[in-house]
Amino acid sequence: MRGMAPAARRSRCRELLAMVDLEDKRDMYPQSLSGGQQQRVALARSLAVQPKLLLLDEPLSALDAKIRKNLRTEIRQIQRRLGMTTLFVTHDQEEALILSDRICIMNQGRIVQEGSPEQLYTAPRTEFAARFMGSYNVLTRAEALALFRSVRSAADSFAIRPEALRLLPEGEKPGEDTGGMIAVKGTVQSVSVLGNIIRAVVEAAEICLTVDLLNDGRWLRVREGEGVTLLLDPAQLLQLEQEGA
């Protein structure tokens, strides 16, 4: 349809099939392929015309976890190889962080924050951005005061990352590396193993906080209903802006 000679078309198809690792499927119809392979075909079709801008709208949402992880890595490698500007729409925070050079967080059709993956993960500006990007613990001013005893900011809401919190089993004393941290007694409400991360929900000062721990074998002894000491670093407490400010 674009007037390309047959030989050039065949050459371009071979190049694209190699790029998306489907050379051995060249004689098959897309409908006979797996879901992940069909997504690769769709990507190859989009790349065939060498667009100046590539739009990928939730391209991995219907795939299982393993295929999704493999394909997103391949998409990133292809994008870097071709140097093509790509707009990738996703509701998956992990996908956005892995694939993007720059992220725009949208809420109800409005961009609420934009920046590099590092900026958005470590410095969310609003409650929506904090909850969306990193499963932050979002606190009201009263809750922050109950946990930290004092806060330097006049903000009405605050956030702290789950991995910024530390747990000690009941009766264990803080080490020398915990200087400046605030110790609060708490009770474990739930424990979930998420692969390399153990996620515990701890109630302290009548506030439920999510704590992410590295699954290195040390924390399997923490059980639901047990008492723990929660260590809080005031330097990790972020102040948040009001939505729409």
N, C-alpha and C positions, 0 to 999 in steps of 0.2 A: 504493500500500500504506500510505502514511502519511496518506491522506485529503486530499491536496492537490487543489485544484480544477484541472481541465484547463488553464484559462487561466494559472494560476500555474505549473503544471508547464512549459508551453511557454515562458513568460517566463524561468523559471530555466534551462532548457536553452539558450536563446539567450544568456543571460548567461555561462554556463559555456563554451559553444563559443567565444565571443569571448575569454574569459579564456585558453583554451588554444590560441587561434588555429586553430580548426577550423571556422569558420563556413561555408567553402566545401565542407565534407565532410558537412554535416548530413544529407543524404539517402543516405549510404553506410553499409553495415554495417561494424563494426569489423574483421572478418576480411579485408576488401578493402583495408585501409589498410596503410601501412608500419609497421615495428616502432616507430619513434619516435612515429608518430601514434597507434598503439594504446596506447602508454604514456600519451599525453596523454588519451585517452579514459578509461583507468583512473583517472587523477588526477581528471578531471572527475567521474566516478562517486563517488569518495571525497568530493569537496567538495560534491556535490549536497545531502547531508543536513546540511551545516554542523556537522561534528563538533567537539567541544571539544578532541580530541586526534587528530592525523593520524599514522598509522604508515605509513612507507614502508620496506619491507624489500627492499634491493638492487634498487630500481626501474630502475636504468640498466645493470645488469650485462650484459644481452644485446644491447646496442646498440653500433653502431660508434662510434669515437672522436669524430667530428665531431658526430653526433646527440647523443651523451652530453653533450658540452660545452655545446651549445645548450640542451638540455632542463634541465640542472642549473641554468643561469642563470635559466631561466623559472620553475622550481620555487621558487627563492630569491625571485624578484620577487613571485610569487603569495603565498608565505608571509608576506612582509613586508607586502604590501597587505592581506591578510586579518587579520594579527596573530594567526595560529593557531599554537598550540604544536604542533611537529612533531618526531617521533622518526624519525630517518633512519638506517637500518642500512646500513653499507657496509664493504667491505674496502679501498676505494680511499682512500689517505691524502689525495690531492689533492681528492677530492670532500668529504671531511670538513672539510678546512681551508677550502675555499671556501664551503660551505653553512652551516657551524655557527656559532652563538653560543657554544656550549659543547660540548666533546667528552668522551666517556668511552671510554677504551681498555680493552678487555676481553681477558683471556687465560684460556682454559679456564673460562669462565663467571664470572670474577671481575673486578671493576673494579680495574685496577692504577694508574690515574691519571685524573684529570679536571680540566678547566680550560678556559680560552679557547684558541682555536687558537694564538694567540701564545705562551701559557704552555707548551703542550704541545710546540710546535716548538722553542722556544728553551731550555726547561728540563726535558727528560725526566728522570724520577727513577730509572728502572731500565734495564737492558740491553734488555729487551723493548720498552719505550716508545721508547728511542733508535733501535733498529733499525727499528721499525714506522713512526715518524712522519717521520723525516728522513734515512734512509739514513746515519745517523751512522757515523763510524769508532769502533768500540768497542774499547778497549784494556785489556789486563790491566795490573796495576801494573808488572810487569817491562817491558812494552812502552812504557808511558808514561815510565818512567825511561830507557829506551834512547833515546827520541826527545827528551825534554825535559831529561834529565840530572838533574833534581830535581823533586819535586812536594811541595806544601805539605800535601796531605791524606793521611790514613792509609787512604783508601778502597782497595778491592781492584780496582776497575774504573773506567774513565774513558771519556769520549766527546768527540769533536770533530767539528763539522760539515764536510762536504766543501767548502762554499764559504768556510769560515774558513781554509783552507789556500791558500797562494800558491806559484806555480811561477815559477822563472826559468830560462831556457835556460842550458845549461852555458857557463861563462865570463862570464856577465853578473853584474855586481856589484849587491848590494842598494842601493836608493835611500835617501834620507834619511827616507822615510816608513815604513821598516821597523825603526826603533829598538825594541829590546826583543824582537824576534823572533829565534827560534833557526833557524839555517841548517843543513840536513842534506843531504848528497849522496844522490841517488837515481837510479833508472833507470825509465824509462817502460815499463810492461808492456803496456798497451793504451790505445787512444784511441777513444772513441765519440762521435759527434755526435748530440745529443738536441735538435734544433731550436735554441733559443736558448742551450742549454748544451752545452759540451764536457766529457765526463766522462773523466778519465784515471785509470788505476790505476798508482800509483808505488810501487816497492819501495825502502824506505829503512830502514837498520839491520835488514835481514832481516824487515821488516814491510810488508805491502801496504796502502796507504792509497788511498782514493777521493778525488779532487780534482775539484771542479766549477768550471769556468771559463766566464765569459761569452763567448759566441760572437760576438766583435766583429771577427774577422779576424786578431787578433794571434797566436792559438794554433794555427793550422793548421800552423805549422812544427814543432810538437812531434810527434815520430813515435815509434812503438814502438821500443824498444831504445836510445833516446838518453838521455844523461845529463842530469840537471836538478838544480837546487838547490831544495829544498823549504823554505819558510819557515813556521815554526810560531809562533803567538802563545800564550804560556802563559795569558793571560787568557781564551782561548777554550776551554781544557780544562775540562770539566765532570766532577765526581765523581758516580758513580752508586751508588745503594743496592743492596743485595742483593735478589734477587727474593723477594717475600713478607715483606720486613722491614717 
